[in-house]
Amino acid sequence: MEIYKENQLKIYNSLSKSKELFKPLTEGRVGMYVCGPTVYSNVHLGNVRTFMSFDMVFRYFLHLGYKVRYVRNITDAGHLENDADEGEDRIAKKARLEHIEPMEVVQRYTVDFHKTLEKYNFLPPSIEPTATGHIVEQIEMIKEILEKGLAYEVNGSVYFDVLKYNESAHYGILSGRKMEDAIHNTRALDGQSDKKNPQDFALWKKAEERHIMRWTSPWSDGFPGWHLECSVMSTKYLGEQFDIHGGGMDLKFPHHECEIAQSQTCSGKTPVNYWMHANMLLLNSQKMAKSTGNYILPNEILTGENPILSKAFAPSVVRFFNLQAHYRSVLDFSNDALEASEKGYYKLIDAVNSLDVIATSATSTFDVTAWKKQCYSAMNDDFNTPVLIAHLFEAVKIINQLKEQKTTLTATDLEDFKNTIHAFVFDVMGLTNETKQESSNALDGVVELLIKLRKEARDNKDWALSDQIRDELLVLGIQLKDGREGTSFSMN
């Protein structure tokens, strides 16, 4: 159903630094590109938050009835260790350190990325292109930029001429940076660089002898610059102009700034109508960093095997925690915050599940239509999930009143109420209907393993080990009854 016609969605545009009414280039269709992961290590929790934000955006567009082409790339080449076009390709470095092929690194961490997002109930994008799958197109775009006189080749490497581009356009339009300030605050080149100016960025890098990942080009055997792939793939799958480009706040400069410069040079058009950026995730009020040990992997939250959390948490609890903050707000991850979110999540799910047993009435004493409009108003205000959740908990109160027959709904209103709650909780927010019992599956697995080990100990007449395991099971509240027909257990 095309309910987008009934809703005026406003999106905060990082380009204009204001909320703007969303008007797609093509009526009823949305083209959205989101920068994906560089697959040289396990996806970290901050990445997951960014992708979860855009999963929610994707879901809401689908709910409104738009046909969405959602493109999210995989960076499997060209991402150097720093933004100064220096150091090794991150994937090649990982391959060299582990003595494996770069594509083994790519495969391992791409699979990990997909498995992690699947556990957290992400919808797959419409297209998931890779940098290595579009080397030919990247070479062609470099040729075009060279022909337009906004790039130069030195010793087999090609660089984008930022200062020349800035003569007719604004390099810094997205981040708000002025070229004069950038020049003033940038150190002079040390004489070892091929760049004309420190602000220039690589379109193609000549590979050193030890560099593993390389392709043939008109300039050298080398590899594309990191920024180029997104301009190429967004243009190929969404056109020279498209609706939305998303990513983490840390990508605004220089990555997205470079994308704008490359794409605009080739097409002469503003490539993106709405730039969206998700904010960072802190851990115990500090920046997440593997170098300091202040980090946690997404899968470690689900297993509880980490020194930060007191126990394991269900994936939907983590989703609920993330959506309690606006995607543009900094979010602080902690054990206390997750425990609070867990209580809220199960309270919401318990209420949703109890809708099936509510009796209807001849009249309604709650205005479902007005409440429904509030839910849409929240999401139409730049995807304001915290306000949406507040309205959903208002619905929880109403559900409790309905169960106590302090509030009544007609059959039609109850059906509308139920359908709306289900749509926002499950379709838009992407939560799953997990009960507390289901969240204890990990404990059930431990119990079954201990019972199996105890049976083996008894079969081997290792009575000491058998008694030890029995005592451990008693601590977990498990009482065993051993007999000839096998072992049964019950939980206190």
PyMOL commands that set and color helices and strands:
alter all, ss='L'
color gray80, all
select helices_A, chain A and resi 3-6+45-64+90-98+102-119+132-147+162-165+179-184+226-238+249-267+298-303+315-323+335-357+368-380+385-403+411-428+438-459+463-475
alter helices_A, ss='H'
color red, helices_A
select strands_A, chain A and resi 10-13+18-21+29-34+67-72+151-154+157-160+201-206+215-216+221-224+242-248+272-278+281-283+286-287+331-333+478-483+486-491
alter strands_A, ss='S'
color yellow, strands_A
deselect
rebuild
show_as cartoon
